[in-house]
Amino acid sequence: MLASEAARTFEAMKEDLMKSFPGQYALVCGQRLVGVFKHVDDAMGACSRLFDQDGLPPGTPILISEIALQVSVRVFATPFRRVAPAAGLP
């Protein structure tokens, strides 16, 4: 799954989202709208919780985008779990 797939999905639903949620933030994963949030921080937190609860597999690209004609905030991310350093390494 590519981040561009999430961007295409968002663009395909943007007109409908603009009618109900202007100025809010959409969280998109692949071809799925995960949710709409009032603040970008809320969308990021929801993404983090989904990832922590195995709702998003590691390496799944996500998009958080402002719902606006002229988008000023758009975040592409591919979450992975941090690997703990081996014993004795900083």
C-alpha positions as CSV (number, residue, x, y, z in Angstrom):
1,M,0.0,0.0,0.0
2,L,1.4,3.4,-1.0
3,A,0.9,6.8,0.6
4,S,-0.3,7.9,-2.9
5,E,-3.2,5.5,-2.5
6,A,-4.3,7.4,0.6
7,A,-3.9,10.7,-1.2
8,R,-6.1,9.5,-4.1
9,T,-8.7,8.2,-1.7
10,F,-8.8,11.6,0.1
11,E,-9.1,13.5,-3.1
12,A,-11.9,11.3,-4.3
13,M,-13.9,12.0,-1.1
14,K,-12.8,15.6,-0.5
15,E,-15.8,17.3,-2.0
16,D,-18.2,15.3,0.2
17,L,-16.0,15.9,3.3
18,M,-16.0,19.7,2.5
19,K,-19.8,19.7,2.8
20,S,-19.8,18.2,6.3
21,F,-16.4,18.8,7.8
22,P,-14.7,22.0,6.4
23,G,-11.6,22.9,8.3
24,Q,-11.3,19.6,10.1
25,Y,-8.8,16.8,9.5
26,A,-9.2,13.5,7.8
27,L,-7.2,10.4,8.7
28,V,-7.0,8.1,5.7
29,C,-5.3,4.7,5.4
30,G,-5.2,3.2,1.9
31,Q,-8.8,3.3,0.6
32,R,-10.3,3.8,4.0
33,L,-11.4,7.0,5.8
34,V,-10.5,6.1,9.4
35,G,-12.0,9.2,10.9
36,V,-12.5,13.0,10.9
37,F,-11.1,15.1,13.7
38,K,-11.4,18.8,14.8
39,H,-7.7,19.2,15.4
40,V,-4.7,17.7,13.7
41,D,-3.3,16.6,17.1
42,D,-6.5,14.5,17.6
43,A,-6.0,12.8,14.2
44,M,-2.3,12.1,15.1
45,G,-3.3,10.7,18.5
46,A,-6.0,8.5,16.9
47,C,-3.4,7.2,14.4
48,S,-1.0,6.4,17.3
49,R,-3.7,4.6,19.3
50,L,-4.7,2.5,16.3
51,F,-1.1,1.6,15.6
52,D,-0.5,0.7,19.3
53,Q,-3.6,-1.4,19.4
54,D,-2.6,-3.2,16.1
55,G,-5.4,-1.5,14.2
56,L,-2.8,-0.5,11.7
57,P,-0.1,-2.9,10.7
58,P,3.5,-1.6,10.9
59,G,4.6,0.1,7.7
60,T,1.0,1.0,6.6
61,P,1.2,4.5,5.1
62,I,-1.4,6.9,6.4
63,L,-2.4,10.4,5.4
64,I,-3.7,13.2,7.7
65,S,-5.1,16.1,5.7
66,E,-6.9,19.3,6.4
67,I,-10.3,19.3,4.7
68,A,-10.1,22.6,2.8
69,L,-10.0,23.9,-0.8
70,Q,-6.5,25.1,-0.1
71,V,-4.9,22.5,2.2
72,S,-2.3,24.0,4.5
73,V,-1.7,20.8,6.6
74,R,-1.0,17.4,5.1
75,V,1.0,14.7,6.8
76,F,2.1,11.5,5.2
77,A,3.6,8.9,7.6
78,T,4.5,5.3,7.7
79,P,4.5,4.1,11.3
80,F,6.9,1.5,12.5
81,R,7.6,0.2,16.0
82,R,10.9,1.3,17.6
83,V,13.4,-1.5,18.1
84,A,14.9,-1.5,21.5
85,P,18.7,-1.1,21.4
86,A,20.8,-4.3,22.1
87,A,22.2,-4.6,25.6
88,G,25.2,-2.4,26.0
89,L,24.4,-0.1,23.2
90,P,23.3,3.5,23.7
